[in-house]
Amino acid sequence: EQLNQLYPKMDRFRDVCSRYDPNGVFRNHFVKEKLGF
């Protein structure tokens, strides 16, 4: 995935987001489409 190449800590960012926002309250279409979660 291109984002992982540009941002080596993207997986860690996804983990943190999932931990602090498990219900996806702060996620939107852009986040789902571009960041994959």
PDB file with one MODEL, atoms N, CA, C and O in Angstrom:
MODEL        1
ATOM      1  N   GLU A   1       0.844  -1.181   0.000  1.00  0.00           N
ATOM      2  CA  GLU A   1       0.000   0.000   0.000  1.00  0.00           C
ATOM      3  C   GLU A   1       0.889   1.244   0.000  1.00  0.00           C
ATOM      4  O   GLU A   1       1.898   1.311   0.702  1.00  0.00           O
ATOM      5  N   GLN A   2       0.495   2.202  -0.788  1.00  0.00           N
ATOM      6  CA  GLN A   2       1.305   3.415  -0.956  1.00  0.00           C
ATOM      7  C   GLN A   2       1.426   4.215   0.343  1.00  0.00           C
ATOM      8  O   GLN A   2       2.488   4.764   0.634  1.00  0.00           O
ATOM      9  N   LEU A   3       0.359   4.284   1.113  1.00  0.00           N
ATOM     10  CA  LEU A   3       0.426   5.046   2.367  1.00  0.00           C
ATOM     11  C   LEU A   3       1.448   4.459   3.329  1.00  0.00           C
ATOM     12  O   LEU A   3       2.155   5.196   4.016  1.00  0.00           O
ATOM     13  N   ASN A   4       1.525   3.142   3.378  1.00  0.00           N
ATOM     14  CA  ASN A   4       2.503   2.515   4.270  1.00  0.00           C
ATOM     15  C   ASN A   4       3.930   2.845   3.850  1.00  0.00           C
ATOM     16  O   ASN A   4       4.816   2.941   4.698  1.00  0.00           O
ATOM     17  N   GLN A   5       4.159   3.018   2.567  1.00  0.00           N
ATOM     18  CA  GLN A   5       5.487   3.396   2.092  1.00  0.00           C
ATOM     19  C   GLN A   5       5.799   4.846   2.469  1.00  0.00           C
ATOM     20  O   GLN A   5       6.924   5.169   2.848  1.00  0.00           O
ATOM     21  N   LEU A   6       4.800   5.705   2.361  1.00  0.00           N
ATOM     22  CA  LEU A   6       5.000   7.118   2.683  1.00  0.00           C
ATOM     23  C   LEU A   6       5.056   7.369   4.187  1.00  0.00           C
ATOM     24  O   LEU A   6       5.795   8.231   4.662  1.00  0.00           O
ATOM     25  N   TYR A   7       4.264   6.601   4.921  1.00  0.00           N
ATOM     26  CA  TYR A   7       4.164   6.776   6.372  1.00  0.00           C
ATOM     27  C   TYR A   7       4.433   5.432   7.044  1.00  0.00           C
ATOM     28  O   TYR A   7       3.505   4.647   7.237  1.00  0.00           O
ATOM     29  N   PRO A   8       5.669   5.156   7.398  1.00  0.00           N
ATOM     30  CA  PRO A   8       6.033   3.852   7.954  1.00  0.00           C
ATOM     31  C   PRO A   8       5.289   3.488   9.242  1.00  0.00           C
ATOM     32  O   PRO A   8       5.181   2.308   9.576  1.00  0.00           O
ATOM     33  N   LYS A   9       4.787   4.466   9.954  1.00  0.00           N
ATOM     34  CA  LYS A   9       4.078   4.182  11.208  1.00  0.00           C
ATOM     35  C   LYS A   9       2.562   4.170  11.038  1.00  0.00           C
ATOM     36  O   LYS A   9       1.831   4.290  12.021  1.00  0.00           O
ATOM     37  N   MET A  10       2.085   4.028   9.815  1.00  0.00           N
ATOM     38  CA  MET A  10       0.641   4.036   9.555  1.00  0.00           C
ATOM     39  C   MET A  10      -0.068   2.899  10.291  1.00  0.00           C
ATOM     40  O   MET A  10      -1.169   3.098  10.804  1.00  0.00           O
ATOM     41  N   ASP A  11       0.535   1.721  10.353  1.00  0.00           N
ATOM     42  CA  ASP A  11      -0.091   0.610  11.071  1.00  0.00           C
ATOM     43  C   ASP A  11      -0.260   0.941  12.548  1.00  0.00           C
ATOM     44  O   ASP A  11      -1.288   0.625  13.147  1.00  0.00           O
ATOM     45  N   ARG A  12       0.732   1.566  13.121  1.00  0.00           N
ATOM     46  CA  ARG A  12       0.642   1.980  14.530  1.00  0.00           C
ATOM     47  C   ARG A  12      -0.462   3.021  14.716  1.00  0.00           C
ATOM     48  O   ARG A  12      -1.206   2.971  15.695  1.00  0.00           O
ATOM     49  N   PHE A  13      -0.566   3.960  13.778  1.00  0.00           N
ATOM     50  CA  PHE A  13      -1.611   4.979  13.827  1.00  0.00           C
ATOM     51  C   PHE A  13      -2.993   4.329  13.782  1.00  0.00           C
ATOM     52  O   PHE A  13      -3.889   4.719  14.531  1.00  0.00           O
ATOM     53  N   ARG A  14      -3.163   3.349  12.913  1.00  0.00           N
ATOM     54  CA  ARG A  14      -4.445   2.635  12.835  1.00  0.00           C
ATOM     55  C   ARG A  14      -4.763   1.944  14.155  1.00  0.00           C
ATOM     56  O   ARG A  14      -5.903   1.977  14.618  1.00  0.00           O
ATOM     57  N   ASP A  15      -3.759   1.320  14.760  1.00  0.00           N
ATOM     58  CA  ASP A  15      -3.964   0.654  16.047  1.00  0.00           C
ATOM     59  C   ASP A  15      -4.404   1.638  17.125  1.00  0.00           C
ATOM     60  O   ASP A  15      -5.325   1.359  17.893  1.00  0.00           O
ATOM     61  N   VAL A  16      -3.744   2.783  17.176  1.00  0.00           N
ATOM     62  CA  VAL A  16      -4.091   3.806  18.174  1.00  0.00           C
ATOM     63  C   VAL A  16      -5.509   4.311  17.934  1.00  0.00           C
ATOM     64  O   VAL A  16      -6.282   4.457  18.881  1.00  0.00           O
ATOM     65  N   CYS A  17      -5.855   4.577  16.687  1.00  0.00           N
ATOM     66  CA  CYS A  17      -7.210   5.045  16.368  1.00  0.00           C
ATOM     67  C   CYS A  17      -8.254   4.016  16.777  1.00  0.00           C
ATOM     68  O   CYS A  17      -9.296   4.369  17.330  1.00  0.00           O
ATOM     69  N   SER A  18      -7.979   2.757  16.508  1.00  0.00           N
ATOM     70  CA  SER A  18      -8.928   1.702  16.869  1.00  0.00           C
ATOM     71  C   SER A  18      -9.074   1.576  18.378  1.00  0.00           C
ATOM     72  O   SER A  18     -10.162   1.296  18.882  1.00  0.00           O
ATOM     73  N   ARG A  19      -7.987   1.781  19.087  1.00  0.00           N
ATOM     74  CA  ARG A  19      -8.047   1.679  20.542  1.00  0.00           C
ATOM     75  C   ARG A  19      -8.845   2.826  21.151  1.00  0.00           C
ATOM     76  O   ARG A  19      -9.662   2.608  22.046  1.00  0.00           O
ATOM     77  N   TYR A  20      -8.610   4.054  20.667  1.00  0.00           N
ATOM     78  CA  TYR A  20      -9.250   5.221  21.268  1.00  0.00           C
ATOM     79  C   TYR A  20     -10.601   5.560  20.656  1.00  0.00           C
ATOM     80  O   TYR A  20     -11.354   6.355  21.218  1.00  0.00           O
ATOM     81  N   ASP A  21     -10.913   4.968  19.519  1.00  0.00           N
ATOM     82  CA  ASP A  21     -12.212   5.196  18.873  1.00  0.00           C
ATOM     83  C   ASP A  21     -12.748   3.859  18.343  1.00  0.00           C
ATOM     84  O   ASP A  21     -12.913   3.690  17.135  1.00  0.00           O
ATOM     85  N   PRO A  22     -13.020   2.909  19.253  1.00  0.00           N
ATOM     86  CA  PRO A  22     -13.424   1.569  18.819  1.00  0.00           C
ATOM     87  C   PRO A  22     -14.753   1.535  18.062  1.00  0.00           C
ATOM     88  O   PRO A  22     -14.991   0.621  17.272  1.00  0.00           O
ATOM     89  N   ASN A  23     -15.608   2.513  18.294  1.00  0.00           N
ATOM     90  CA  ASN A  23     -16.904   2.533  17.613  1.00  0.00           C
ATOM     91  C   ASN A  23     -16.886   3.339  16.321  1.00  0.00           C
ATOM     92  O   ASN A  23     -17.901   3.416  15.628  1.00  0.00           O
ATOM     93  N   GLY A  24     -15.759   3.933  15.990  1.00  0.00           N
ATOM     94  CA  GLY A  24     -15.631   4.674  14.740  1.00  0.00           C
ATOM     95  C   GLY A  24     -16.385   5.984  14.699  1.00  0.00           C
ATOM     96  O   GLY A  24     -16.788   6.436  13.628  1.00  0.00           O
ATOM     97  N   VAL A  25     -16.579   6.596  15.851  1.00  0.00           N
ATOM     98  CA  VAL A  25     -17.329   7.847  15.938  1.00  0.00           C
ATOM     99  C   VAL A  25     -16.668   8.958  15.123  1.00  0.00           C
ATOM    100  O   VAL A  25     -17.355   9.772  14.506  1.00  0.00           O
ATOM    101  N   PHE A  26     -15.345   8.990  15.122  1.00  0.00           N
ATOM    102  CA  PHE A  26     -14.626  10.070  14.442  1.00  0.00           C
ATOM    103  C   PHE A  26     -14.175   9.700  13.033  1.00  0.00           C
ATOM    104  O   PHE A  26     -13.436  10.454  12.399  1.00  0.00           O
ATOM    105  N   ARG A  27     -14.608   8.562  12.547  1.00  0.00           N
ATOM    106  CA  ARG A  27     -14.253   8.143  11.186  1.00  0.00           C
ATOM    107  C   ARG A  27     -15.298   8.628  10.207  1.00  0.00           C
ATOM    108  O   ARG A  27     -16.460   8.829  10.560  1.00  0.00           O
ATOM    109  N   ASN A  28     -14.871   8.810   8.979  1.00  0.00           N
ATOM    110  CA  ASN A  28     -15.791   9.230   7.931  1.00  0.00           C
ATOM    111  C   ASN A  28     -15.426   8.516   6.631  1.00  0.00           C
ATOM    112  O   ASN A  28     -14.547   7.655   6.614  1.00  0.00           O
ATOM    113  N   HIS A  29     -16.101   8.877   5.553  1.00  0.00           N
ATOM    114  CA  HIS A  29     -15.877   8.221   4.270  1.00  0.00           C
ATOM    115  C   HIS A  29     -14.420   8.356   3.819  1.00  0.00           C
ATOM    116  O   HIS A  29     -13.834   7.391   3.329  1.00  0.00           O
ATOM    117  N   PHE A  30     -13.841   9.531   3.979  1.00  0.00           N
ATOM    118  CA  PHE A  30     -12.446   9.750   3.576  1.00  0.00           C
ATOM    119  C   PHE A  30     -11.505   8.812   4.333  1.00  0.00           C
ATOM    120  O   PHE A  30     -10.641   8.171   3.735  1.00  0.00           O
ATOM    121  N   VAL A  31     -11.679   8.741   5.635  1.00  0.00           N
ATOM    122  CA  VAL A  31     -10.823   7.884   6.459  1.00  0.00           C
ATOM    123  C   VAL A  31     -10.967   6.430   6.027  1.00  0.00           C
ATOM    124  O   VAL A  31      -9.972   5.717   5.896  1.00  0.00           O
ATOM    125  N   LYS A  32     -12.190   5.995   5.807  1.00  0.00           N
ATOM    126  CA  LYS A  32     -12.415   4.611   5.393  1.00  0.00           C
ATOM    127  C   LYS A  32     -11.815   4.332   4.022  1.00  0.00           C
ATOM    128  O   LYS A  32     -11.194   3.291   3.811  1.00  0.00           O
ATOM    129  N   GLU A  33     -12.000   5.256   3.098  1.00  0.00           N
ATOM    130  CA  GLU A  33     -11.533   5.048   1.726  1.00  0.00           C
ATOM    131  C   GLU A  33     -10.015   5.181   1.603  1.00  0.00           C
ATOM    132  O   GLU A  33      -9.368   4.335   0.987  1.00  0.00           O
ATOM    133  N   LYS A  34      -9.453   6.220   2.175  1.00  0.00           N
ATOM    134  CA  LYS A  34      -8.032   6.512   1.976  1.00  0.00           C
ATOM    135  C   LYS A  34      -7.112   5.823   2.982  1.00  0.00           C
ATOM    136  O   LYS A  34      -6.010   5.399   2.634  1.00  0.00           O
ATOM    137  N   LEU A  35      -7.564   5.716   4.217  1.00  0.00           N
ATOM    138  CA  LEU A  35      -6.719   5.125   5.247  1.00  0.00           C
ATOM    139  C   LEU A  35      -7.041   3.660   5.505  1.00  0.00           C
ATOM    140  O   LEU A  35      -6.254   2.953   6.134  1.00  0.00           O
ATOM    141  N   GLY A  36      -8.177   3.206   5.031  1.00  0.00           N
ATOM    142  CA  GLY A  36      -8.511   1.793   5.115  1.00  0.00           C
ATOM    143  C   GLY A  36      -9.017   1.307   6.456  1.00  0.00           C
ATOM    144  O   GLY A  36      -8.852   0.136   6.799  1.00  0.00           O
ATOM    145  N   PHE A  37      -9.638   2.204   7.221  1.00  0.00           N
ATOM    146  CA  PHE A  37     -10.249   1.748   8.478  1.00  0.00           C
ATOM    147  C   PHE A  37     -11.395   2.624   8.869  1.00  0.00           C
ATOM    148  O   PHE A  37     -12.027   2.391   9.899  1.00  0.00           O
TER     149      PHE A  37
ENDMDL
END
